[in-house]
């Protein structure tokens, strides 16, 4: 069978920043366009215009300017990851139930989601669970310690309670819950959940949070697992794969390392 020649075409995409991307073929070969996004473990040639949406750019800066100290602070280029959270939040705004985040730090993702969804005008509440002073070291399993998870962000956390209170002060429907997970989960009455984000870097509290909220999640509710696909968080992936299998659901492995699960 003879080879089918590549079609001749040129596609130009004008981005908001004035950049022109060209995807073309000269009839003999495909000409690869330049990267449209490269960061946070993910590189692509495909259309990344969602990251230039004005509302998202504003939301992203809210998170990056939250005063975090991860990787030295400032813009650590998590655009695609944060967009996934914003998409999940936008989807969840159409459902019954409140928002929950377990593992908040300074609010990188939750502040972005709240701005992107105009959460302040919603009747929903956003419950934010964290110690707000770092990860309790005794929550790591021996297996996690053996591969060094306890040291990954050891220099990134400190007592940020006052900072977080200031960050979320513009959102009266944001409810800060200070304490360890899962113990603190029992201190707040949450009836229905439309959005659940989990990012505590440790197996035990993460699975406990997922189990606590699963029955509260409404049909269509989304669960975002921040550490799911990262190689050094393999124990979390194994535990969540088991969690999902027991409930006959599947976790979508995102290219930036997150996992996303939709409640049937």
C-alpha positions as CSV (number, residue, x, y, z in Angstrom):
1,X,0.0,0.0,0.0
2,X,1.5,3.4,-1.0
3,X,1.9,6.1,1.6
4,X,-0.7,8.8,1.7
5,X,1.0,12.2,1.3
6,X,0.6,14.7,4.1
7,X,-2.0,17.4,3.1
8,X,-0.8,20.9,2.4
9,X,-2.1,23.4,4.9
10,X,-1.2,26.3,7.1
11,X,-3.1,27.2,10.3
12,X,-2.3,30.4,12.2
13,X,-3.4,31.1,15.7
14,X,-3.2,34.6,17.0
15,X,-2.8,34.6,20.8
16,X,-3.9,37.4,23.2
17,X,-0.3,38.4,23.8
18,X,0.3,39.0,20.1
19,X,2.1,35.7,19.4
20,X,1.3,33.9,16.2
21,X,1.5,30.1,16.2
22,X,1.8,28.3,12.9
23,X,1.0,24.6,12.3
24,X,1.7,23.6,8.7
25,X,2.6,20.9,6.2
26,X,4.4,21.3,3.0
27,X,2.9,18.2,1.5
28,X,5.9,16.0,2.4
29,X,6.3,16.5,6.1
30,X,4.6,17.9,9.1
31,X,6.1,21.0,10.6
32,X,5.8,20.9,14.3
33,X,4.5,24.2,15.8
34,X,6.3,25.7,18.8
35,X,5.2,24.8,22.3
36,X,2.1,26.6,23.6
37,X,2.7,25.5,27.2
38,X,5.6,24.0,29.1
39,X,5.6,23.8,32.9
40,X,4.6,21.7,35.9
41,X,5.7,18.5,34.2
42,X,3.6,19.1,31.1
43,X,4.5,20.3,27.7
44,X,2.2,20.6,24.7
45,X,2.0,22.0,21.1
46,X,-1.8,22.2,21.3
47,X,-4.1,25.1,21.8
48,X,-3.6,26.6,25.3
49,X,-5.7,29.7,24.8
50,X,-7.7,28.8,28.0
51,X,-4.7,30.0,30.0
52,X,-5.0,33.4,28.5
53,X,-8.6,33.9,29.4
54,X,-8.8,37.3,31.3
55,X,-10.8,35.8,34.2
56,X,-8.3,32.9,34.5
57,X,-5.2,35.2,34.4
58,X,-6.7,37.2,37.3
59,X,-7.6,34.1,39.2
60,X,-4.2,32.6,38.7
61,X,-2.4,35.7,40.1
62,X,-4.6,35.6,43.2
63,X,-3.1,32.2,44.0
64,X,0.4,33.0,43.0
65,X,0.3,36.3,45.1
66,X,-1.0,34.5,48.2
67,X,2.3,34.6,50.0
68,X,3.3,31.0,49.6
69,X,6.9,29.8,50.0
70,X,6.8,26.8,47.7
71,X,10.0,26.7,45.6
72,X,10.9,30.1,46.9
73,X,7.5,31.7,46.4
74,X,6.1,33.9,43.7
75,X,5.0,32.5,40.3
76,X,6.0,28.9,40.2
77,X,4.2,28.3,36.9
78,X,1.3,26.0,37.7
79,X,-1.0,27.5,35.1
80,X,-2.4,24.4,33.6
81,X,-2.8,22.7,37.0
82,X,-4.6,25.7,38.5
83,X,-6.8,25.9,35.4
84,X,-7.9,22.3,36.1
85,X,-9.0,23.4,39.5
86,X,-10.9,26.4,38.1
87,X,-12.6,24.2,35.5
88,X,-13.7,21.8,38.3
89,X,-14.9,24.7,40.4
90,X,-16.9,26.1,37.4
91,X,-18.5,22.7,36.9
92,X,-19.3,22.3,40.6
93,X,-21.0,25.7,40.7
94,X,-23.9,24.2,38.7
95,X,-24.4,21.5,41.3
96,X,-26.1,21.4,44.7
97,X,-23.6,21.4,47.6
98,X,-20.7,23.3,49.1
99,X,-17.0,23.4,48.3
100,X,-14.3,21.7,50.4
101,X,-10.5,21.8,50.3
102,X,-8.3,19.7,52.5
103,X,-4.7,21.0,52.4
104,X,-4.9,24.7,51.7
105,X,-1.5,26.3,52.6
106,X,-1.9,30.0,51.6
107,X,-4.7,29.3,49.2
108,X,-3.0,29.0,45.8
109,X,-5.8,26.9,44.3
110,X,-8.8,27.9,46.4
111,X,-8.3,31.6,46.0
112,X,-8.0,31.1,42.2
113,X,-11.2,29.0,42.2
114,X,-13.1,31.5,44.2
115,X,-12.1,34.4,42.0
116,X,-12.7,32.4,38.8
117,X,-16.2,31.4,39.9
118,X,-17.2,34.7,41.5
119,X,-17.7,32.6,44.6
120,X,-18.3,35.6,46.8
121,X,-21.8,36.1,45.2
122,X,-22.7,32.5,45.7
123,X,-24.8,31.0,48.5
124,X,-22.4,28.1,48.7
125,X,-19.7,27.9,51.4
126,X,-16.1,27.0,50.9
127,X,-14.7,25.0,53.8
128,X,-10.9,25.1,54.0
129,X,-9.2,22.5,56.2
130,X,-5.5,22.8,57.2
131,X,-3.3,23.1,60.2
132,X,-2.0,26.3,58.6
133,X,1.4,25.5,60.1
134,X,2.6,22.6,58.0
135,X,2.2,18.9,57.7
136,X,2.1,16.9,61.0
137,X,5.2,14.7,60.6
138,X,3.6,11.8,62.5
139,X,1.0,11.4,59.7
140,X,3.5,10.0,57.2
141,X,3.7,6.3,56.9
142,X,7.0,4.4,57.1
143,X,6.9,3.8,53.3
144,X,6.5,7.5,52.7
145,X,9.3,8.4,54.9
146,X,11.5,5.8,53.3
147,X,11.2,7.6,49.9
148,X,11.5,11.0,51.4
149,X,8.0,12.5,51.1
150,X,8.3,14.1,54.5
151,X,11.2,16.2,53.2
152,X,9.9,17.3,49.9
153,X,8.4,20.6,51.1
154,X,10.0,20.7,54.6
155,X,11.1,24.3,54.0
156,X,7.9,25.5,52.4
157,X,5.6,25.6,55.5
158,X,5.4,27.7,58.6
159,X,2.7,29.2,60.8
160,X,0.6,31.2,58.2
161,X,-2.7,31.5,60.2
162,X,-2.7,35.3,60.2
163,X,-1.7,35.4,56.5
164,X,-4.5,33.1,55.5
165,X,-7.1,35.0,57.5
166,X,-6.1,38.1,55.5
167,X,-6.1,36.2,52.2
168,X,-9.7,35.0,52.7
169,X,-11.1,38.0,54.4
170,X,-12.8,39.3,51.2
171,X,-14.8,36.1,51.1
172,X,-17.4,35.9,53.9
173,X,-18.5,32.5,52.6
174,X,-15.0,31.0,53.0
175,X,-14.8,29.0,56.3
176,X,-11.3,28.4,57.6
177,X,-11.1,25.2,59.7
178,X,-7.8,25.0,61.6
179,X,-6.7,21.6,62.7
180,X,-5.5,18.2,61.7
181,X,-7.4,16.1,59.2
182,X,-9.3,13.8,59.8
183,X,-9.9,15.0,63.4
184,X,-11.1,18.5,62.3
185,X,-13.6,17.1,59.8
186,X,-15.9,16.2,62.7
187,X,-16.0,19.8,63.9
188,X,-18.0,21.2,61.0
189,X,-21.5,20.1,59.7
190,X,-21.3,19.8,56.0
191,X,-24.4,18.2,54.4
192,X,-23.7,18.1,50.6
193,X,-20.4,18.6,48.7
194,X,-20.1,19.6,45.0
195,X,-16.3,20.1,44.9
196,X,-13.6,18.4,46.9
197,X,-9.9,19.2,46.5
198,X,-7.4,17.1,48.5
199,X,-3.7,18.0,48.8
200,X,-2.1,17.0,52.1
201,X,0.9,15.1,50.7
202,X,0.3,12.1,52.9
203,X,-1.7,8.9,52.4
204,X,-3.5,8.7,55.8
205,X,-5.2,12.0,56.0
206,X,-6.0,12.1,52.3
207,X,-7.8,8.7,52.2
208,X,-9.6,9.6,55.5
209,X,-10.9,12.9,53.9
210,X,-12.1,11.1,50.8
211,X,-13.9,8.4,52.8
212,X,-15.5,11.1,55.1
213,X,-16.8,13.1,52.2
214,X,-17.7,10.4,49.6
215,X,-21.2,9.9,50.7
216,X,-21.7,13.7,51.0
217,X,-20.7,14.3,47.4
218,X,-23.7,14.8,45.1
219,X,-24.0,13.1,41.7
220,X,-21.6,14.9,39.4
221,X,-19.5,16.3,42.2
222,X,-15.8,16.4,41.4
223,X,-12.8,15.3,43.5
224,X,-9.4,16.7,42.6
225,X,-6.3,14.9,43.9
226,X,-3.3,17.1,43.7
227,X,-0.5,14.5,44.2
228,X,-2.1,11.6,42.3
229,X,0.3,11.2,39.4
230,X,3.6,12.4,40.9
231,X,6.1,9.5,41.0
232,X,7.2,10.2,44.6
233,X,3.6,10.1,45.7
234,X,3.1,6.6,44.4
235,X,1.7,5.4,47.7
236,X,-1.1,7.9,47.5
237,X,-1.9,6.8,43.9
238,X,-2.0,3.2,45.0
239,X,-4.3,4.0,47.9
240,X,-6.7,6.1,45.8
241,X,-6.8,3.5,43.0
242,X,-8.0,1.1,45.6
243,X,-10.5,3.6,46.9
244,X,-11.8,4.2,43.4
245,X,-12.0,0.5,42.6
246,X,-14.0,-0.3,45.7
247,X,-16.6,2.3,44.5
248,X,-16.5,1.1,40.9
249,X,-15.2,4.5,39.6
250,X,-12.1,5.5,37.7
251,X,-9.7,8.4,38.4
252,X,-8.6,10.4,35.4
253,X,-4.8,10.8,35.4
254,X,-4.1,14.4,34.4
255,X,-0.9,15.3,32.5
256,X,0.3,17.7,35.2
257,X,0.1,15.0,37.9
258,X,-3.3,15.5,39.3
259,X,-6.1,13.0,39.4
260,X,-9.8,13.9,38.9
261,X,-12.8,11.8,39.8
262,X,-16.5,12.4,39.2
263,X,-19.1,11.1,41.6
264,X,-21.6,9.0,39.7
